[in-house]
Amino acid sequence: MGENTSIQIKKDTKLKLDSLKLSKRDTYNDIIENLIEDSLELNAETMKDIQEAIEEYKQGKSHSLEEVKNQLGF
């Protein structure tokens, strides 16, 4: 197990962390690691989606605002 350290957080932040516990055994370190992991996954997935959208745009697979408006009946 790694070296431990202490951090200062606001009481309301602690309450928010407490609400994210999946079980009573979860530590604050567990919660923070889960949040970091989720954030990194989201960022990687978002970047993948952006790259795909750019490729679709370059291939002409896009619609103008007017086309979308007409399709939706505006």
Order of alpha helices (4+ residues) and beta strands (2+ residues): alpha-alpha-alpha
